[in-house]
Amino acid sequence: MKDLFVADLAKHENQTVVGFFVAASKQLRMKKGGGEHYLALILADRTGQLECRMWDNAVESSPSFEQGDIVKVKGQVCRYQERLQINVELIRGALEGEYDLGDFLPKTTKNVDAMWAELRGYVESFTDPHLKALLHSFLDDPEIAGPLQAAPAARAMHHAWIGGLLEHVISLLGLCDLTARHYPEINRDLLLSGAMLHDIGKLQELRWASGFEYTAEGTLLGHITIGIGMIDR
């Protein structure tokens, strides 16, 4: 069980710490003046993230882990330009069994089962049989239903946590339902279908096994194009 979180680091300022984090970002950069490299890192867990630097042995340490991996870190907590950092002394990829993934990824505070039931309730309220069938083709597909309950809505911008996409969609559905009640000329089923499916491509745009990253497909195509293809199929 992880016992040192990003949120705790301020209490350890000017101390050497050892802990496990997600390497949310990793860049091997050249030091000013050239000749030597350093590692620019963003380390994260479910409580937050912070920038870190590894000034020595960066080239030798870099191959031991990839961006998105859980890593074991030893370093000194310090401040640079009033921002908390870790000056990393040692870093390596964490071994299986050394960590609990639930310590690293932020999660929705909402009840996922309740949100899923609410989502299905909206679909059941549709009067258009074709749109209802379209939505059921997504929600009844286990390869979509599982990820839709777990996916973040974004890498960083909003609802960037496990269950964030479902939470985002439910929030939009509530707003769209109120709008449709206020403006009866709106096609409610079509409006709600758009809210449910507008980010469906994020299921393939993002991956969230140990951190929130873009897939190759997500980088090349983006969630809108991916989502159109999913709806067409």
SEDREN-497679 format. One record per residue: x, y, z of N, C-alpha, C in turn; residue number from 1. Coordinates in steps of 0.02 Angstrom, whole numbers. Example, Ala and Ser with C-alpha at 12.3 -4.5 7.8 and 13.67 -1.06 7.14 Angstrom:
2
n_xx_n_yy_n_zz_ca_xx_ca_yy_ca_zz_c_xx_c_yy_c_zz_n
660_-284_390_615_-225_390_660_-165_390_1
642_-112_354_684_-53_357_645_2_394_2
END
This chain:
233
n_xx_n_yy_n_zz_ca_xx_ca_yy_ca_zz_c_xx_c_yy_c_zz_n
42_-60_0_0_0_0_44_62_0_1
31_109_-44_69_171_-49_61_213_14_2
116_237_42_112_277_103_138_348_95_3
159_366_33_181_434_20_146_459_-43_4
104_510_-36_66_537_-92_91_607_-109_5
76_629_-170_96_696_-191_69_748_-142_6
8_739_-119_-21_787_-73_16_792_-6_7
56_741_9_93_740_73_162_772_68_8
186_787_8_256_804_-1_276_870_31_9
230_917_37_247_981_69_270_970_140_10
247_918_173_267_904_242_338_876_245_11
366_858_187_432_827_185_483_872_150_12
468_937_146_513_983_112_583_980_143_13
633_979_99_704_975_119_722_908_149_14
681_857_137_695_790_161_702_743_101_15
737_688_112_742_636_61_684_587_71_16
650_572_17_592_527_19_601_470_-30_17
566_416_-18_562_359_-63_489_342_-73_18
467_337_-136_397_323_-148_384_300_-218_19
322_281_-230_299_257_-296_253_309_-327_20
263_322_-392_223_370_-428_214_347_-500_21
167_379_-535_161_369_-607_207_420_-642_22
246_396_-690_285_442_-731_239_469_-785_23
201_521_-768_150_547_-814_182_580_-875_24
243_606_-867_279_635_-923_353_622_-912_25
388_609_-967_460_594_-964_494_622_-1026_26
543_666_-1015_581_694_-1071_655_697_-1052_27
696_671_-1097_769_676_-1089_791_739_-1125_28
816_787_-1086_833_852_-1114_908_867_-1106_29
931_914_-1147_1001_935_-1143_1007_991_-1092_30
1057_987_-1048_1070_1041_-1001_1093_1104_-1039_31
1080_1161_-1008_1104_1223_-1038_1180_1221_-1045_32
1204_1241_-1102_1276_1236_-1115_1295_1173_-1152_33
1248_1125_-1155_1259_1064_-1194_1303_1014_-1160_34
1308_957_-1192_1354_905_-1168_1323_852_-1125_35
1279_871_-1079_1249_823_-1033_1173_828_-1036_36
1141_773_-1016_1068_770_-1017_1040_767_-945_37
977_786_-940_941_777_-878_871_752_-895_38
837_723_-845_769_699_-855_719_750_-827_39
673_772_-869_618_814_-847_557_769_-839_40
530_766_-780_477_719_-764_416_755_-734_41
358_726_-745_300_742_-705_279_678_-671_42
283_677_-605_263_619_-565_194_632_-536_43
154_580_-533_84_590_-513_59_530_-474_44
5_541_-438_-36_488_-408_-107_515_-404_45
-149_481_-368_-220_501_-368_-232_567_-331_46
-182_593_-296_-192_655_-259_-165_716_-297_47
-130_706_-352_-104_762_-390_-40_745_-428_48
-6_796_-451_56_786_-489_103_844_-477_49
167_832_-492_217_886_-485_275_873_-532_50
307_928_-553_365_923_-596_426_901_-555_51
469_860_-584_530_836_-551_587_837_-601_52
647_837_-575_707_837_-616_756_785_-590_53
789_752_-637_844_708_-620_906_734_-657_54
953_763_-619_1009_797_-650_1068_751_-665_55
1077_699_-625_1134_654_-633_1111_584_-654_56
1151_551_-695_1137_482_-717_1072_476_-755_57
1052_530_-788_988_529_-824_988_480_-883_58
1042_481_-921_1046_438_-980_1045_364_-959_59
1080_349_-905_1083_279_-881_1016_257_-852_60
980_302_-820_917_283_-787_857_283_-834_61
860_322_-887_802_330_-931_775_265_-960_62
817_217_-982_790_156_-1012_754_110_-963_63
757_123_-898_727_78_-849_652_86_-842_64
623_137_-875_551_146_-872_528_187_-931_65
463_184_-945_433_222_-999_381_270_-970_66
364_320_-1009_310_366_-989_246_326_-978_67
212_339_-924_152_302_-907_163_245_-858_68
227_226_-847_242_172_-800_238_196_-728_69
226_148_-683_234_160_-612_309_154_-597_70
336_203_-560_408_203_-546_420_210_-471_71
476_183_-449_500_194_-381_553_248_-383_72
545_297_-339_587_357_-341_618_370_-273_73
680_390_-274_713_417_-214_739_487_-232_74
724_536_-190_748_603_-205_732_651_-149_75
755_712_-157_744_764_-106_688_810_-127_76
641_822_-81_586_868_-92_613_939_-83_77
601_982_-132_627_1050_-129_578_1097_-165_78
597_1160_-171_556_1208_-208_599_1242_-261_79
567_1255_-318_599_1293_-371_548_1343_-396_80
565_1407_-393_519_1461_-411_452_1453_-374_81
458_1438_-309_401_1432_-263_357_1371_-277_82
379_1327_-320_340_1267_-336_377_1205_-309_83
338_1161_-279_366_1100_-251_392_1054_-306_84
450_1024_-293_481_976_-340_513_920_-301_85
533_868_-338_579_818_-311_641_818_-356_86
699_828_-325_762_817_-360_777_743_-355_87
767_707_-409_770_635_-410_843_612_-409_88
858_566_-363_925_536_-360_926_467_-392_89
873_428_-380_868_361_-409_797_351_-434_90
790_315_-490_724_300_-516_727_236_-556_91
675_195_-550_670_133_-590_597_115_-598_92
583_73_-647_515_48_-655_496_5_-595_93
435_13_-570_412_-27_-514_399_-98_-536_94
407_-145_-490_396_-216_-504_325_-235_-488_95
299_-285_-523_232_-309_-509_228_-333_-437_96
175_-312_-403_166_-330_-333_192_-278_-285_97
228_-227_-311_255_-175_-268_205_-118_-256_98
150_-118_-294_104_-61_-290_32_-83_-302_99
-14_-40_-281_-85_-49_-293_-107_6_-342_100
-132_-13_-401_-148_35_-453_-198_87_-429_101
-242_69_-382_-291_115_-356_-262_176_-321_102
-197_173_-303_-164_229_-271_-143_283_-320_103
-146_268_-385_-115_313_-433_-163_350_-478_104
-222_323_-488_-269_354_-535_-328_384_-496_105
-341_449_-506_-399_479_-474_-463_448_-500_106
-513_443_-457_-577_411_-474_-635_458_-460_107
-689_447_-495_-750_485_-482_-774_473_-410_108
-802_525_-381_-832_518_-315_-905_497_-320_109
-931_492_-381_-1000_472_-392_-1006_396_-391_110
-1066_371_-382_-1079_300_-385_-1087_279_-458_111
-1041_238_-482_-1040_219_-553_-1103_179_-571_112
-1123_133_-528_-1184_94_-543_-1245_138_-549_113
-1250_188_-505_-1307_234_-507_-1305_276_-570_114
-1246_299_-590_-1241_338_-652_-1258_296_-713_115
-1236_233_-712_-1250_188_-769_-1326_176_-774_116
-1359_166_-717_-1431_157_-717_-1467_220_-742_117
-1441_278_-723_-1471_341_-745_-1463_349_-821_118
-1404_330_-847_-1393_334_-919_-1442_289_-956_119
-1449_228_-933_-1496_182_-966_-1568_206_-959_120
-1583_240_-904_-1650_267_-895_-1666_320_-946_121
-1617_361_-963_-1628_411_-1016_-1644_376_-1082_122
-1606_324_-1098_-1618_289_-1161_-1688_258_-1162_123
-1708_229_-1107_-1775_199_-1104_-1830_250_-1112_124
-1815_314_-1098_-1866_366_-1105_-1875_390_-1176_125
-1832_367_-1222_-1837_388_-1292_-1902_363_-1323_126
-1930_404_-1368_-1989_382_-1407_-1969_363_-1478_127
-1910_383_-1500_-1886_366_-1568_-1854_296_-1565_128
-1885_245_-1598_-1858_177_-1592_-1789_169_-1624_129
-1774_208_-1674_-1710_202_-1708_-1653_229_-1665_130
-1664_287_-1634_-1612_313_-1590_-1605_270_-1527_131
-1660_242_-1503_-1656_197_-1446_-1615_135_-1464_132
-1627_108_-1523_-1589_49_-1545_-1515_66_-1553_133
-1500_126_-1580_-1430_146_-1588_-1395_149_-1520_134
-1428_180_-1471_-1396_186_-1405_-1389_118_-1371_135
-1440_74_-1381_-1434_7_-1352_-1376_-32_-1383_136
-1362_-19_-1447_-1307_-55_-1480_-1240_-37_-1446_137
-1236_21_-1416_-1176_39_-1379_-1179_12_-1307_138
-1233_27_-1272_-1237_11_-1201_-1241_-64_-1188_139
-1266_-103_-1236_-1272_-175_-1226_-1210_-213_-1250_140
-1162_-177_-1278_-1100_-208_-1301_-1050_-209_-1243_141
-1031_-268_-1218_-986_-270_-1160_-918_-239_-1174_142
-896_-238_-1237_-832_-208_-1254_-835_-131_-1251_143
-895_-105_-1249_-904_-33_-1242_-928_-15_-1172_144
-974_-54_-1145_-1004_-39_-1080_-951_-35_-1025_145
-906_-84_-1023_-855_-84_-971_-810_-23_-974_146
-779_-11_-1032_-737_49_-1038_-775_115_-1026_147
-838_118_-1047_-876_179_-1038_-887_195_-964_148
-889_145_-923_-897_156_-851_-831_173_-817_149
-775_161_-851_-709_172_-820_-670_230_-850_150
-684_249_-911_-641_296_-948_-641_366_-917_151
-584_400_-920_-584_472_-905_-614_510_-963_152
-636_571_-950_-664_612_-1004_-610_648_-1043_153
-550_653_-1014_-495_688_-1046_-430_668_-1013_154
-376_686_-1045_-310_672_-1016_-296_719_-958_155
-318_782_-964_-303_830_-911_-355_885_-904_156
-391_903_-957_-430_964_-957_-490_963_-910_157
-530_910_-913_-589_907_-870_-608_834_-858_158
-636_820_-800_-657_752_-782_-602_701_-797_159
-540_720_-780_-482_677_-794_-473_629_-736_160
-519_582_-731_-516_531_-679_-556_470_-702_161
-544_413_-670_-580_352_-687_-655_364_-674_162
-695_348_-723_-767_362_-719_-786_432_-741_163
-736_471_-761_-748_541_-779_-791_550_-841_164
-783_506_-890_-823_512_-952_-896_500_-937_165
-912_449_-899_-982_436_-882_-1010_493_-841_166
-972_519_-794_-994_576_-754_-1008_637_-798_167
-963_650_-845_-971_706_-892_-1035_698_-934_168
-1046_639_-959_-1105_626_-1001_-1170_635_-961_169
-1171_609_-900_-1231_615_-858_-1245_689_-844_170
-1193_727_-831_-1202_799_-818_-1233_834_-879_171
-1207_818_-939_-1234_848_-1000_-1306_827_-1012_172
-1321_764_-998_-1389_740_-1009_-1440_778_-966_173
-1421_793_-905_-1465_832_-862_-1478_901_-891_174
-1425_934_-916_-1433_1000_-946_-1475_996_-1010_175
-1462_946_-1051_-1499_939_-1114_-1573_923_-1101_176
-1586_883_-1051_-1656_866_-1035_-1693_928_-1012_177
-1662_970_-971_-1693_1033_-950_-1705_1079_-1009_178
-1658_1082_-1054_-1665_1125_-1114_-1723_1101_-1157_179
-1728_1036_-1166_-1782_1009_-1207_-1851_1022_-1175_180
-1854_1021_-1109_-1917_1036_-1076_-1936_1109_-1085_181
-1886_1152_-1088_-1899_1224_-1095_-1916_1244_-1167_182
-1888_1207_-1215_-1900_1221_-1285_-1931_1159_-1318_183
-1996_1153_-1318_-2028_1091_-1342_-2018_1078_-1416_184
-1996_1129_-1454_-1984_1117_-1525_-1920_1077_-1538_185
-1878_1070_-1485_-1817_1031_-1492_-1833_956_-1495_186
-1797_920_-1537_-1803_847_-1540_-1762_819_-1481_187
-1798_803_-1426_-1764_783_-1365_-1721_720_-1375_188
-1747_670_-1409_-1710_608_-1417_-1645_619_-1456_189
-1648_662_-1507_-1588_676_-1547_-1537_715_-1506_190
-1562_764_-1467_-1518_804_-1425_-1482_760_-1373_191
-1519_716_-1340_-1489_673_-1289_-1443_622_-1320_192
-1459_598_-1380_-1415_552_-1415_-1348_585_-1429_193
-1350_648_-1450_-1288_685_-1462_-1246_692_-1399_194
-1280_706_-1343_-1245_712_-1279_-1212_646_-1259_195
-1247_591_-1271_-1221_526_-1252_-1162_504_-1295_196
-1162_524_-1358_-1113_497_-1405_-1059_547_-1426_197
-1064_609_-1403_-1017_659_-1429_-945_643_-1411_198
-933_608_-1356_-865_591_-1336_-852_516_-1337_199
-894_477_-1372_-887_404_-1370_-820_383_-1399_200
-791_422_-1444_-727_406_-1473_-669_408_-1423_201
-681_438_-1365_-628_441_-1314_-613_372_-1285_202
-659_325_-1295_-645_256_-1272_-585_227_-1309_203
-573_251_-1371_-516_227_-1410_-462_280_-1416_204
-479_343_-1401_-429_396_-1405_-381_393_-1346_205
-407_371_-1288_-368_372_-1226_-354_302_-1201_206
-301_296_-1161_-289_235_-1123_-277_256_-1051_207
-294_212_-1004_-292_232_-934_-271_175_-889_208
-225_133_-913_-203_75_-874_-161_97_-813_209
-116_145_-822_-75_168_-767_-69_244_-765_210
-97_276_-814_-100_349_-819_-144_366_-877_211
-158_429_-887_-202_450_-941_-160_474_-1000_212
-161_435_-1054_-120_449_-1113_-162_440_-1176_213
-138_470_-1231_-169_459_-1296_-143_395_-1328_214
-188_359_-1360_-167_302_-1401_-140_329_-1468_215
-109_286_-1506_-85_307_-1573_-145_328_-1615_216
-200_291_-1612_-260_308_-1649_-288_376_-1627_217
-286_387_-1561_-310_450_-1535_-268_509_-1557_218
-202_499_-1559_-158_552_-1581_-167_568_-1654_219
-175_516_-1695_-179_526_-1768_-248_549_-1791_220
-301_523_-1759_-369_537_-1783_-409_584_-1738_221
-403_575_-1672_-443_614_-1626_-511_582_-1613_222
-542_600_-1556_-602_564_-1535_-662_579_-1578_223
-666_637_-1611_-724_652_-1653_-726_606_-1713_224
-670_600_-1748_-666_555_-1806_-677_483_-1785_225
-646_463_-1730_-655_394_-1705_-728_382_-1688_226
-760_430_-1655_-830_422_-1636_-876_416_-1696_227
-865_454_-1749_-905_449_-1809_-900_379_-1838_228
-839_352_-1838_-829_284_-1864_-866_233_-1821_229
-865_241_-1755_-901_194_-1711_-976_197_-1724_230
-1003_257_-1733_-1075_264_-1746_-1093_235_-1814_231
-1051_246_-1864_-1063_218_-1931_-1066_142_-1927_232
-1019_112_-1890_-1018_39_-1885_-1078_13_-1848_233
END
